[in-house]
Amino acid sequence: MRRFTDYLVCDFLGGPRPWKFAWVINFQKAGTFVFLLALMAWYGNTSTTAWIYTAMQGSYGLVWIMKDTAFPDANWQRRITIGGGVNAFIGVLGWYWVFGWLLISGVSQPDYPLPDNAWYCLCISLCIVGCAIMIAADAQKYFTLRARSGLITDGMHRFVRHPNYLGEIMIYGSFAMMVWHWLPFVVLAWVWLGLFAVNMVMKEASMSRYPEWAAYKKRSWWLIPFLL
């Protein structure tokens, strides 16, 4: 599965590799605020729900850009083909913009399980806490590995072995909950199972080469403390 997805986003159709994977990702992240504001203007939707959603996903995009500037992930620095970049945007990243379109265009008319204000509180809290977990985990990994190699078993990784993925899941889960339409949940199921889960399994296989791995695995959780 990893070989297949790597081919689609890195090597598709072959040829020159004019851009880094990070540039494609950052284009989508940095453009989210502008895109969502443009949707609001186009559809004349200035509802509270539209403003909150725009603030959530737009701000997350800016947080990502700051993170990539301060401590870039080496995985995103690979050079990719033109076809790979198009695939990455159309196959995954572009779908995240569809979430906002569903809500702001009125295609999705969410009927939340809780009163609106309570649901907004839940979604915003999930997004903010997810951002904090993702940023802290990525920063710890980046600066720790600059100082030493080996297994990271403290800090954000003390109880959960993949806190950065947990943060991302919380963030995008909050977007899907705000939109409250079946399509975002289908997209996220594909991303989480087809990409995130595969990456986590491969990361664990890599970490298993360290002598302290068995003890660390025994006292920590894969993704969610006390559950998984």
MIMAR-880583 format. One record per residue: x, y negated, z negated of N, C-alpha, C in turn; residue number from 0. Coordinates in Angstrom, 2 decimals. Layout:
residues N
{{X Y Z} {X Y Z} {X Y Z} NUM}
...
***
This chain:
residues 228
{{0.83 1.19 0.00} {0.00 0.00 0.00} {0.87 -1.25 0.00} 0}
{{1.93 -1.23 -0.79} {2.83 -2.38 -0.84} {3.52 -2.59 0.50} 1}
{{3.94 -1.51 1.13} {4.57 -1.63 2.46} {3.59 -2.21 3.47} 2}
{{2.34 -1.80 3.38} {1.32 -2.27 4.30} {1.06 -3.77 4.13} 3}
{{0.88 -4.21 2.88} {0.61 -5.63 2.64} {1.84 -6.48 2.95} 4}
{{3.04 -5.96 2.66} {4.26 -6.70 3.01} {4.37 -6.90 4.51} 5}
{{4.00 -5.87 5.26} {4.04 -6.00 6.71} {3.06 -7.07 7.19} 6}
{{1.86 -7.06 6.63} {0.83 -8.00 7.07} {1.21 -9.45 6.80} 7}
{{1.84 -9.72 5.64} {2.10 -11.11 5.26} {3.54 -11.55 5.51} 8}
{{4.42 -10.62 5.80} {5.83 -10.98 5.99} {6.34 -10.70 7.41} 9}
{{5.90 -9.60 8.01} {6.50 -9.14 9.26} {5.52 -9.03 10.43} 10}
{{4.28 -9.41 10.24} {3.24 -9.17 11.24} {3.63 -9.77 12.59} 11}
{{3.58 -8.95 13.61} {3.87 -9.30 15.01} {5.34 -9.58 15.29} 12}
{{6.18 -9.57 14.25} {7.62 -9.80 14.46} {7.92 -11.21 14.94} 13}
{{9.12 -11.38 15.46} {9.51 -12.70 15.98} {10.21 -13.54 14.95} 14}
{{10.36 -14.85 15.23} {11.09 -15.74 14.32} {10.39 -15.89 12.97} 15}
{{11.17 -16.29 11.98} {10.65 -16.48 10.63} {10.86 -17.96 10.25} 16}
{{9.97 -18.83 10.72} {10.21 -20.27 10.57} {9.88 -20.83 9.20} 17}
{{9.17 -20.08 8.37} {8.78 -20.65 7.08} {8.89 -19.64 5.96} 18}
{{8.94 -20.17 4.74} {8.95 -19.33 3.55} {7.50 -19.02 3.15} 19}
{{7.34 -17.88 2.52} {6.03 -17.51 2.00} {5.52 -18.59 1.06} 20}
{{6.42 -19.18 0.26} {6.04 -20.21 -0.70} {5.41 -21.41 -0.01} 21}
{{5.85 -21.75 1.19} {5.29 -22.91 1.89} {3.83 -22.68 2.25} 22}
{{3.50 -21.46 2.66} {2.11 -21.14 3.00} {1.25 -21.22 1.73} 23}
{{1.74 -20.63 0.65} {0.99 -20.65 -0.62} {0.80 -22.09 -1.09} 24}
{{1.88 -22.88 -1.06} {1.81 -24.24 -1.57} {0.91 -25.13 -0.72} 25}
{{0.83 -24.86 0.57} {-0.08 -25.61 1.43} {-1.52 -25.43 0.95} 26}
{{-1.88 -24.19 0.65} {-3.24 -23.94 0.19} {-3.46 -24.54 -1.20} 27}
{{-2.50 -24.37 -2.11} {-2.65 -24.88 -3.47} {-2.74 -26.40 -3.48} 28}
{{-1.81 -27.06 -2.78} {-1.78 -28.52 -2.79} {-2.98 -29.12 -2.06} 29}
{{-3.51 -28.40 -1.07} {-4.62 -28.92 -0.29} {-5.99 -28.70 -0.90} 30}
{{-6.05 -27.93 -2.00} {-7.34 -27.56 -2.55} {-8.14 -28.76 -3.04} 31}
{{-7.50 -29.66 -3.77} {-8.22 -30.83 -4.29} {-8.81 -31.64 -3.14} 32}
{{-7.99 -31.90 -2.12} {-8.44 -32.68 -0.96} {-9.58 -31.96 -0.25} 33}
{{-9.42 -30.66 -0.05} {-10.45 -29.88 0.65} {-11.78 -29.92 -0.08} 34}
{{-11.75 -29.74 -1.40} {-12.99 -29.70 -2.17} {-13.65 -31.08 -2.23} 35}
{{-12.85 -32.14 -2.36} {-13.41 -33.49 -2.34} {-14.04 -33.80 -0.98} 36}
{{-13.38 -33.31 0.09} {-13.94 -33.50 1.43} {-15.27 -32.76 1.58} 37}
{{-15.36 -31.57 1.01} {-16.63 -30.84 1.05} {-17.72 -31.60 0.31} 38}
{{-17.38 -32.16 -0.83} {-18.36 -32.92 -1.60} {-18.87 -34.11 -0.79} 39}
{{-17.95 -34.79 -0.10} {-18.34 -35.93 0.72} {-19.18 -35.47 1.92} 40}
{{-18.78 -34.40 2.55} {-19.48 -33.92 3.75} {-20.91 -33.50 3.43} 41}
{{-21.08 -32.78 2.31} {-22.41 -32.28 1.96} {-23.18 -33.23 1.04} 42}
{{-22.55 -34.33 0.66} {-23.21 -35.28 -0.23} {-23.54 -34.68 -1.58} 43}
{{-22.71 -33.76 -2.03} {-22.96 -33.06 -3.29} {-22.07 -33.64 -4.39} 44}
{{-22.67 -34.44 -5.25} {-21.92 -35.02 -6.38} {-22.50 -34.52 -7.70} 45}
{{-22.97 -33.29 -7.69} {-23.54 -32.70 -8.90} {-22.46 -32.44 -9.93} 46}
{{-22.89 -32.28 -11.16} {-21.95 -31.96 -12.24} {-21.20 -30.67 -11.94} 47}
{{-21.92 -29.68 -11.42} {-21.28 -28.39 -11.11} {-20.19 -28.55 -10.06} 48}
{{-20.45 -29.35 -9.03} {-19.45 -29.56 -7.98} {-18.22 -30.27 -8.53} 49}
{{-18.44 -31.30 -9.36} {-17.30 -32.02 -9.94} {-16.46 -31.12 -10.84} 50}
{{-17.13 -30.33 -11.66} {-16.40 -29.44 -12.57} {-15.60 -28.41 -11.79} 51}
{{-16.24 -27.82 -10.78} {-15.52 -26.81 -9.99} {-14.31 -27.42 -9.29} 52}
{{-14.49 -28.60 -8.71} {-13.39 -29.28 -8.03} {-12.25 -29.57 -8.99} 53}
{{-12.59 -30.01 -10.19} {-11.56 -30.29 -11.20} {-10.81 -29.02 -11.58} 54}
{{-11.53 -27.92 -11.72} {-10.91 -26.66 -12.13} {-9.95 -26.14 -11.07} 55}
{{-10.45 -25.89 -9.87} {-9.59 -25.28 -8.85} {-8.58 -26.29 -8.31} 56}
{{-8.98 -27.55 -8.19} {-8.03 -28.56 -7.71} {-6.88 -28.76 -8.67} 57}
{{-7.18 -28.84 -9.96} {-6.12 -29.02 -10.96} {-5.21 -27.80 -11.03} 58}
{{-5.80 -26.62 -10.92} {-4.98 -25.42 -10.91} {-3.99 -25.46 -9.74} 59}
{{-4.42 -25.93 -8.58} {-3.51 -26.05 -7.45} {-2.34 -26.96 -7.75} 60}
{{-2.60 -28.08 -8.44} {-1.53 -29.00 -8.80} {-0.60 -28.38 -9.85} 61}
{{-1.19 -27.64 -10.78} {-0.37 -26.93 -11.78} {0.58 -25.95 -11.08} 62}
{{0.06 -25.25 -10.08} {0.90 -24.30 -9.33} {2.06 -25.02 -8.65} 63}
{{1.80 -26.17 -8.03} {2.86 -26.92 -7.35} {3.93 -27.36 -8.35} 64}
{{3.51 -27.83 -9.51} {4.49 -28.22 -10.54} {5.31 -27.03 -10.99} 65}
{{4.64 -25.88 -11.15} {5.36 -24.67 -11.55} {6.37 -24.26 -10.49} 66}
{{5.97 -24.30 -9.24} {6.86 -23.88 -8.16} {8.04 -24.85 -8.02} 67}
{{7.84 -26.09 -8.36} {8.92 -27.07 -8.30} {9.91 -26.88 -9.45} 68}
{{9.38 -26.61 -10.63} {10.22 -26.50 -11.83} {10.92 -25.15 -11.94} 69}
{{10.19 -24.08 -11.68} {10.78 -22.74 -11.79} {10.15 -21.83 -10.74} 70}
{{10.62 -21.93 -9.50} {10.04 -21.17 -8.38} {10.22 -19.66 -8.55} 71}
{{9.24 -18.93 -8.09} {9.28 -17.46 -8.13} {10.08 -16.97 -6.92} 72}
{{11.08 -16.16 -7.19} {11.94 -15.67 -6.11} {11.16 -14.83 -5.10} 73}
{{10.07 -14.21 -5.53} {9.29 -13.37 -4.61} {8.68 -14.17 -3.47} 74}
{{8.45 -15.47 -3.69} {7.80 -16.29 -2.67} {8.79 -17.01 -1.76} 75}
{{10.09 -16.76 -1.95} {11.10 -17.47 -1.16} {11.49 -16.71 0.11} 76}
{{10.84 -15.58 0.35} {11.13 -14.79 1.55} {10.69 -15.53 2.81} 77}
{{11.48 -15.42 3.86} {11.10 -15.95 5.16} {10.12 -14.99 5.82} 78}
{{9.06 -15.52 6.42} {8.04 -14.67 7.01} {7.78 -15.10 8.45} 79}
{{7.19 -14.20 9.21} {6.88 -14.49 10.61} {5.68 -15.42 10.71} 80}
{{5.47 -15.97 11.89} {4.30 -16.82 12.11} {3.01 -16.02 11.89} 81}
{{2.98 -14.80 12.45} {1.81 -13.95 12.25} {1.58 -13.62 10.80} 82}
{{2.67 -13.40 10.05} {2.55 -13.11 8.63} {1.96 -14.28 7.86} 83}
{{2.41 -15.50 8.19} {1.88 -16.67 7.52} {0.40 -16.88 7.79} 84}
{{0.01 -16.67 9.05} {-1.41 -16.80 9.41} {-2.22 -15.74 8.67} 85}
{{-1.71 -14.52 8.63} {-2.41 -13.45 7.92} {-2.56 -13.77 6.44} 86}
{{-1.49 -14.27 5.82} {-1.53 -14.58 4.39} {-2.60 -15.61 4.10} 87}
{{-2.73 -16.60 4.99} {-3.72 -17.65 4.74} {-5.13 -17.15 5.02} 88}
{{-5.32 -16.51 6.16} {-6.66 -16.07 6.54} {-7.12 -14.89 5.68} 89}
{{-6.18 -13.97 5.39} {-6.56 -12.75 4.69} {-6.79 -12.90 3.21} 90}
{{-6.12 -13.88 2.57} {-6.24 -14.04 1.12} {-6.48 -15.50 0.74} 91}
{{-5.50 -16.35 1.00} {-5.52 -17.72 0.46} {-6.72 -18.52 0.95} 92}
{{-7.06 -18.39 2.21} {-8.18 -19.15 2.74} {-9.50 -18.79 2.08} 93}
{{-9.62 -17.54 1.64} {-10.86 -17.11 0.99} {-11.10 -17.87 -0.31} 94}
{{-10.02 -18.32 -0.96} {-10.21 -19.09 -2.19} {-10.89 -20.42 -1.91} 95}
{{-10.69 -20.98 -0.72} {-11.42 -22.19 -0.35} {-12.88 -21.89 -0.06} 96}
{{-13.15 -20.67 0.40} {-14.55 -20.29 0.66} {-15.36 -20.33 -0.63} 97}
{{-14.72 -20.02 -1.78} {-15.43 -20.08 -3.06} {-16.07 -21.46 -3.23} 98}
{{-15.25 -22.50 -3.06} {-15.75 -23.85 -3.24} {-16.81 -24.22 -2.21} 99}
{{-16.61 -23.76 -0.99} {-17.60 -24.05 0.05} {-18.96 -23.44 -0.30} 100}
{{-18.97 -22.22 -0.79} {-20.22 -21.58 -1.17} {-21.00 -22.43 -2.17} 101}
{{-20.28 -22.96 -3.16} {-20.93 -23.71 -4.22} {-21.34 -25.10 -3.75} 102}
{{-20.41 -25.83 -3.13} {-20.65 -27.23 -2.78} {-21.63 -27.36 -1.61} 103}
{{-21.60 -26.41 -0.69} {-22.51 -26.47 0.47} {-23.94 -26.15 0.09} 104}
{{-24.11 -25.49 -1.04} {-25.44 -25.08 -1.45} {-25.81 -23.67 -1.04} 105}
{{-24.90 -22.97 -0.37} {-25.17 -21.57 -0.03} {-25.39 -20.77 -1.31} 106}
{{-24.56 -21.04 -2.31} {-24.75 -20.43 -3.62} {-25.59 -21.36 -4.48} 107}
{{-26.66 -20.84 -5.01} {-27.51 -21.58 -5.95} {-27.46 -20.84 -7.29} 108}
{{-26.39 -21.08 -8.05} {-26.16 -20.25 -9.23} {-27.23 -20.39 -10.31} 109}
{{-27.65 -19.23 -10.80} {-28.56 -19.15 -11.94} {-27.77 -18.45 -13.05} 110}
{{-27.09 -19.25 -13.86} {-26.15 -18.71 -14.83} {-26.86 -17.93 -15.94} 111}
{{-26.18 -16.93 -16.50} {-26.77 -16.15 -17.59} {-26.97 -16.95 -18.88} 112}
{{-26.21 -18.07 -19.02} {-26.32 -18.93 -20.18} {-26.78 -20.32 -19.74} 113}
{{-27.21 -21.16 -20.67} {-27.48 -22.55 -20.30} {-26.27 -23.17 -19.61} 114}
{{-26.53 -24.07 -18.66} {-25.46 -24.60 -17.82} {-24.27 -25.11 -18.61} 115}
{{-24.51 -25.93 -19.63} {-23.40 -26.52 -20.38} {-22.57 -25.45 -21.09} 116}
{{-23.24 -24.43 -21.61} {-22.51 -23.34 -22.27} {-21.68 -22.57 -21.25} 117}
{{-22.24 -22.37 -20.04} {-21.50 -21.64 -18.99} {-20.30 -22.46 -18.52} 118}
{{-20.49 -23.79 -18.36} {-19.37 -24.65 -18.00} {-18.26 -24.54 -19.04} 119}
{{-18.64 -24.57 -20.31} {-17.65 -24.47 -21.39} {-16.87 -23.17 -21.29} 120}
{{-17.57 -22.06 -21.04} {-16.92 -20.76 -20.92} {-15.95 -20.74 -19.75} 121}
{{-16.38 -21.23 -18.58} {-15.55 -21.19 -17.37} {-14.33 -22.10 -17.51} 122}
{{-14.53 -23.30 -18.03} {-13.41 -24.23 -18.20} {-12.40 -23.67 -19.19} 123}
{{-12.89 -23.11 -20.27} {-11.98 -22.54 -21.29} {-11.18 -21.39 -20.70} 124}
{{-11.84 -20.53 -19.94} {-11.16 -19.40 -19.31} {-10.07 -19.89 -18.36} 125}
{{-10.38 -20.93 -17.59} {-9.41 -21.48 -16.63} {-8.21 -22.10 -17.35} 126}
{{-8.45 -22.90 -18.38} {-7.35 -23.57 -19.08} {-6.45 -22.57 -19.79} 127}
{{-7.06 -21.62 -20.49} {-6.25 -20.62 -21.20} {-5.49 -19.76 -20.20} 128}
{{-6.12 -19.41 -19.08} {-5.44 -18.64 -18.05} {-4.24 -19.38 -17.49} 129}
{{-4.40 -20.68 -17.23} {-3.27 -21.50 -16.74} {-2.12 -21.49 -17.74} 130}
{{-2.46 -21.65 -19.03} {-1.42 -21.67 -20.06} {-0.66 -20.35 -20.11} 131}
{{-1.39 -19.24 -20.04} {-0.75 -17.92 -20.09} {0.13 -17.72 -18.86} 132}
{{-0.37 -18.06 -17.69} {0.40 -17.88 -16.45} {1.66 -18.72 -16.45} 133}
{{1.54 -19.99 -16.81} {2.69 -20.90 -16.81} {3.73 -20.44 -17.83} 134}
{{3.27 -20.13 -19.04} {4.21 -19.72 -20.10} {4.94 -18.43 -19.73} 135}
{{4.20 -17.47 -19.17} {4.81 -16.19 -18.80} {5.83 -16.36 -17.68} 136}
{{5.48 -17.13 -16.66} {6.40 -17.33 -15.53} {7.63 -18.12 -15.96} 137}
{{7.43 -19.12 -16.83} {8.57 -19.90 -17.32} {9.50 -19.04 -18.16} 138}
{{8.93 -18.21 -19.03} {9.76 -17.33 -19.85} {10.57 -16.38 -18.98} 139}
{{9.91 -15.78 -17.99} {10.61 -14.85 -17.10} {11.73 -15.55 -16.34} 140}
{{11.45 -16.73 -15.80} {12.43 -17.45 -14.98} {13.66 -17.83 -15.81} 141}
{{13.45 -18.45 -16.96} {14.59 -18.96 -17.73} {15.31 -17.85 -18.49} 142}
{{14.59 -16.80 -18.89} {15.25 -15.68 -19.56} {16.18 -14.95 -18.60} 143}
{{15.70 -14.67 -17.39} {16.53 -13.94 -16.44} {17.68 -14.76 -15.90} 144}
{{17.61 -16.08 -16.03} {18.77 -16.91 -15.68} {19.88 -16.74 -16.71} 145}
{{19.48 -16.45 -17.96} {20.46 -16.32 -19.04} {20.98 -14.90 -19.19} 146}
{{20.09 -13.93 -18.92} {20.50 -12.53 -19.06} {19.58 -11.65 -18.23} 147}
{{20.08 -10.50 -17.87} {19.24 -9.53 -17.16} {18.68 -8.53 -18.16} 148}
{{17.71 -7.76 -17.71} {17.15 -6.74 -18.59} {15.68 -6.93 -18.84} 149}
{{15.15 -6.09 -19.72} {13.73 -6.07 -20.04} {13.36 -7.24 -20.94} 150}
{{12.25 -7.89 -20.65} {11.74 -8.98 -21.50} {10.61 -8.40 -22.35} 151}
{{10.80 -8.38 -23.65} {9.83 -7.73 -24.54} {9.33 -8.64 -25.65} 152}
{{9.65 -9.93 -25.58} {9.21 -10.85 -26.62} {8.39 -11.97 -26.00} 153}
{{8.04 -12.97 -26.81} {7.29 -14.10 -26.30} {5.96 -13.69 -25.69} 154}
{{5.68 -14.19 -24.50} {4.42 -13.87 -23.83} {4.34 -12.41 -23.42} 155}
{{5.48 -11.73 -23.40} {5.50 -10.33 -22.99} {5.53 -9.38 -24.19} 156}
{{5.34 -9.91 -25.37} {5.45 -9.08 -26.57} {4.35 -8.02 -26.63} 157}
{{3.12 -8.42 -26.35} {2.00 -7.50 -26.47} {1.42 -7.06 -25.13} 158}
{{1.63 -7.86 -24.09} {1.10 -7.56 -22.76} {2.26 -7.52 -21.77} 159}
{{2.32 -6.47 -20.96} {3.46 -6.30 -20.06} {3.34 -7.15 -18.78} 160}
{{2.15 -7.62 -18.47} {1.96 -8.41 -17.25} {1.14 -9.67 -17.54} 161}
{{1.62 -10.55 -18.42} {0.81 -11.72 -18.80} {0.57 -12.69 -17.65} 162}
{{1.50 -12.78 -16.70} {1.28 -13.70 -15.57} {0.08 -13.26 -14.74} 163}
{{-0.07 -11.95 -14.53} {-1.23 -11.47 -13.79} {-2.52 -11.66 -14.61} 164}
{{-2.43 -11.48 -15.92} {-3.60 -11.72 -16.77} {-4.05 -13.17 -16.63} 165}
{{-3.11 -14.11 -16.65} {-3.46 -15.51 -16.49} {-4.14 -15.79 -15.16} 166}
{{-3.59 -15.22 -14.08} {-4.18 -15.43 -12.75} {-5.59 -14.84 -12.67} 167}
{{-5.78 -13.69 -13.26} {-7.10 -13.06 -13.26} {-8.11 -13.92 -14.01} 168}
{{-7.70 -14.49 -15.14} {-8.59 -15.36 -15.89} {-8.94 -16.61 -15.08} 169}
{{-7.96 -17.18 -14.40} {-8.19 -18.41 -13.62} {-9.19 -18.16 -12.50} 170}
{{-8.90 -17.16 -11.67} {-9.77 -16.92 -10.52} {-11.10 -16.31 -10.94} 171}
{{-11.09 -15.60 -12.07} {-12.36 -15.12 -12.60} {-13.26 -16.28 -13.00} 172}
{{-12.65 -17.35 -13.54} {-13.45 -18.52 -13.93} {-14.05 -19.20 -12.70} 173}
{{-13.31 -19.22 -11.57} {-13.85 -19.80 -10.34} {-15.05 -19.00 -9.84} 174}
{{-14.90 -17.67 -9.84} {-16.00 -16.81 -9.39} {-17.23 -16.97 -10.28} 175}
{{-17.00 -17.12 -11.57} {-18.13 -17.30 -12.49} {-18.84 -18.62 -12.25} 176}
{{-18.09 -19.66 -11.89} {-18.72 -20.95 -11.59} {-19.57 -20.87 -10.32} 177}
{{-19.04 -20.18 -9.31} {-19.77 -20.06 -8.04} {-20.98 -19.14 -8.21} 178}
{{-20.79 -18.05 -8.95} {-21.86 -17.08 -9.28} {-22.57 -16.57 -8.02} 179}
{{-21.70 -16.05 -7.11} {-22.16 -15.47 -5.86} {-21.38 -14.17 -5.68} 180}
{{-21.96 -13.21 -4.98} {-21.32 -11.89 -4.87} {-19.99 -11.94 -4.11} 181}
{{-19.85 -12.85 -3.13} {-18.66 -12.83 -2.28} {-17.35 -13.06 -3.03} 182}
{{-17.24 -14.07 -3.92} {-15.99 -14.23 -4.65} {-15.58 -12.99 -5.44} 183}
{{-16.56 -12.28 -5.99} {-16.22 -11.09 -6.77} {-15.70 -9.97 -5.86} 184}
{{-16.20 -9.87 -4.64} {-15.69 -8.89 -3.68} {-14.25 -9.24 -3.29} 185}
{{-14.00 -10.53 -3.01} {-12.65 -10.97 -2.65} {-11.68 -10.69 -3.79} 186}
{{-12.08 -11.03 -5.00} {-11.19 -10.82 -6.14} {-10.95 -9.34 -6.42} 187}
{{-11.95 -8.51 -6.19} {-11.76 -7.07 -6.37} {-10.68 -6.57 -5.41} 188}
{{-10.71 -7.06 -4.16} {-9.70 -6.68 -3.18} {-8.31 -7.16 -3.62} 189}
{{-8.21 -8.41 -4.04} {-6.91 -8.97 -4.44} {-6.38 -8.27 -5.68} 190}
{{-7.24 -8.10 -6.67} {-6.77 -7.53 -7.94} {-6.40 -6.05 -7.80} 191}
{{-7.18 -5.30 -7.03} {-6.89 -3.87 -6.87} {-5.86 -3.60 -5.78} 192}
{{-5.96 -4.33 -4.67} {-5.07 -4.07 -3.55} {-3.70 -4.73 -3.66} 193}
{{-3.61 -5.83 -4.42} {-2.34 -6.55 -4.55} {-1.82 -6.53 -5.99} 194}
{{-2.60 -7.08 -6.92} {-2.13 -7.21 -8.29} {-1.81 -5.85 -8.91} 195}
{{-2.76 -4.91 -8.81} {-2.55 -3.60 -9.44} {-1.35 -2.88 -8.85} 196}
{{-1.20 -2.96 -7.53} {-0.05 -2.33 -6.87} {1.25 -2.95 -7.35} 197}
{{1.29 -4.28 -7.43} {2.50 -4.96 -7.89} {2.83 -4.59 -9.33} 198}
{{1.81 -4.48 -10.17} {2.05 -4.13 -11.57} {2.58 -2.71 -11.71} 199}
{{2.02 -1.79 -10.94} {2.50 -0.41 -10.98} {3.96 -0.34 -10.54} 200}
{{4.30 -1.08 -9.48} {5.69 -1.07 -9.00} {6.62 -1.74 -9.99} 201}
{{6.15 -2.79 -10.64} {6.97 -3.45 -11.66} {7.25 -2.51 -12.82} 202}
{{6.24 -1.75 -13.23} {6.45 -0.80 -14.33} {7.44 0.29 -13.93} 203}
{{7.36 0.73 -12.70} {8.32 1.73 -12.23} {9.74 1.17 -12.28} 204}
{{9.89 -0.10 -11.94} {11.20 -0.73 -12.00} {11.68 -0.90 -13.44} 205}
{{10.77 -1.30 -14.33} {11.16 -1.51 -15.73} {11.49 -0.22 -16.45} 206}
{{10.99 0.89 -15.95} {11.19 2.18 -16.63} {12.65 2.62 -16.63} 207}
{{13.51 1.95 -15.86} {14.92 2.35 -15.85} {15.68 1.87 -17.09} 208}
{{15.09 0.99 -17.87} {15.77 0.46 -19.05} {15.57 1.41 -20.24} 209}
{{16.59 1.59 -21.06} {16.48 2.52 -22.20} {15.36 2.16 -23.17} 210}
{{15.09 0.86 -23.36} {14.09 0.45 -24.34} {12.67 0.48 -23.78} 211}
{{12.51 0.93 -22.53} {11.20 0.90 -21.89} {10.17 1.75 -22.63} 212}
{{10.53 2.96 -23.03} {9.56 3.87 -23.65} {8.98 3.26 -24.93} 213}
{{9.83 2.67 -25.75} {9.35 2.07 -26.99} {8.49 0.84 -26.71} 214}
{{8.92 0.04 -25.74} {8.16 -1.15 -25.38} {6.78 -0.79 -24.83} 215}
{{6.72 0.20 -23.97} {5.45 0.62 -23.39} {4.50 1.15 -24.46} 216}
{{5.05 1.84 -25.44} {4.23 2.43 -26.49} {3.56 1.38 -27.37} 217}
{{4.25 0.25 -27.60} {3.71 -0.75 -28.52} {3.04 -1.93 -27.81} 218}
{{2.91 -1.88 -26.50} {2.32 -2.99 -25.76} {1.17 -2.50 -24.89} 219}
{{0.42 -3.44 -24.34} {-0.70 -3.11 -23.46} {-0.36 -3.50 -22.03} 220}
{{-0.99 -2.83 -21.10} {-0.73 -3.08 -19.68} {-1.15 -4.49 -19.28} 221}
{{-2.39 -4.88 -19.67} {-2.92 -6.15 -19.21} {-3.71 -6.90 -20.28} 222}
{{-4.57 -6.19 -21.00} {-5.47 -6.83 -21.97} {-5.24 -6.23 -23.36} 223}
{{-4.83 -7.04 -24.34} {-4.57 -6.49 -25.68} {-5.76 -5.73 -26.24} 224}
{{-5.48 -4.57 -26.81} {-6.45 -3.72 -27.50} {-7.45 -3.03 -26.56} 225}
{{-7.38 -3.32 -25.27} {-8.32 -2.72 -24.32} {-7.63 -1.93 -23.21} 226}
{{-6.63 -2.53 -22.58} {-6.05 -1.92 -21.38} {-4.54 -2.15 -21.34} 227}
***
